[in-house]
Structures are given as structure tokens and as C-alpha cells.
Amino acid sequence: MELEEMQATWSQMSDQLNNQKKLTDKLIIKMTKERYKNKISILSKYEGIGAVVCFIMAILLISRFDELNTWYLLASGVFTVCYLIVLPVIVLRSIRNLKSIDLTNNNYKEILIAYTKKKRQFLLTQKVGIYLNFILLVVSLPVIVKVFKGKNIFITNVNLMYWYIPTMAVFLILFSIWGYGTYKNLTTSASHILEELEDTSS
């Protein structure tokens, strides 16, 4: 009789331990999910502010498109507006994809594979954006000068061109190095957070 009681007690304790482990795992998953979302939200905040600025600039340029009275100024304007609208949308979409990873229903391996893929896509958009920034630097200059100064730099000698491009190029290089490094650190930190799910996947 004592043996049966001991077995029953052991079985009850074992069930309690299993239930406790399940509750602990659920809590870990919930906390990990919150920490992950908070980390990705930092990316959303940075890029969201940048997107708002880009959209405002795009609207401003569109409203003054009639001032771009030559084909090359118009072409530069179209490229600039497309850049200011399309690139932020692509970047925000890649961040949304990072946020959309299902941490609850997928196992650790599926989560890590999905995150690695979407992280690579996000960082790729950042690299493409860096290269496009240097193209935009040159292409947008005639548009900016025409819209805000009323001058065509292809006809009028504008001194702005001689210091604007070198100064902005240096700024873009420094900003790109800082920005890409920051985003890479954030995404690496997010992957470390997801690695904590490995202990709950068994």
C-alpha cells in the first residue's frame, strides 16, 4: 500500500513538474516575443521617421513639378520622387516581415530559418539604399536647385555644386557606416534573443 502511495505521489509530482515546465516555457516564449518585438520596433521607429520625411519631400516636389521645364530636369525629378516613395515603402515592408515571424506556433528551427532569411532581405535593402543614396545625391541636385533657387545648374554656374556634392558625399559615407552598423547590431541582438527559444523547443 505504501509503494502504491509513493508511486501515486511521484506521478502527481511528475505531472506538477511537467505543468510547471510548460508554464515556464510559455512565459519564456511570451517574454522573448516581447523583447524581440521591442528590438524590431527600434528599426520601425528610425525608418518610420525617415519615411515621413521622404514622403513630405516627395509631395513637395510633386507639387512643384511644373517648374522642371526640361526633359532632364523632369527625369531627375521623377527619379527623385520614385526614390523618396518606393525605397521607404520597401524598407518598411522588410521590417514588417521581421515583425511577422510567428514565435508561438513555429518551432525553434523554423523561427531561426525565417528570421535569417528576413534579416538578410532587410540588410540587403539597406545596402541597396546606401548605393542609391549616392546616385540620389547627384541626380537630385539639379531638381533641388531648380525648385528652391529657380536656377538650372546645367545652364547657370551655381557655386553650390562645388561644395554640396563633396560635403554631402562625406556625410553620406559617415552616416551609411553608422546606420548600417547600428542596424546590423540590432538584428544580431534580435537573433540572440531568438536563440533563447532553443531551450523551450524540446
Stockholm file with secondary structure:
# STOCKHOLM 1.0

chainA/1-202         MELEEMQATWSQMSDQLNNQKKLTDKLIIKMTKERYKNKISILSKYEGIGAVVCFIMAILLISRFDELNTWYLLASGVFTVCYLIVLPVIVLRSIRNLKSIDLTNNNYKEILIAYTKKKRQFLLTQKVGIYLNFILLVVSLPVIVKVFKGKNIFITNVNLMYWYIPTMAVFLILFSIWGYGTYKNLTTSASHILEELEDTSS
#=GR chainA/1-202 SS CHHHHHHHHHHHHHHHHHHHHHHHHHHHHHHHHHHHHHHHHHHHHHHHHHHHHHHHHHHHHHHTGGGCCSHHHHHHHHHHHHHHHHHHHHHHHHHHHHHTCCTTTSCHHHHHHHHHHHHHHHHHHHHHHHHHHHHHHHHHHHHHHHHHHCCCTTTSCCTHHHHHHHHHHHHHHHHHHHHHHHHHHHHHHHHHHHHGGGGGCC
#=GC SS_cons         CHHHHHHHHHHHHHHHHHHHHHHHHHHHHHHHHHHHHHHHHHHHHHHHHHHHHHHHHHHHHHHTGGGCCSHHHHHHHHHHHHHHHHHHHHHHHHHHHHHTCCTTTSCHHHHHHHHHHHHHHHHHHHHHHHHHHHHHHHHHHHHHHHHHHCCCTTTSCCTHHHHHHHHHHHHHHHHHHHHHHHHHHHHHHHHHHHHGGGGGCC
//
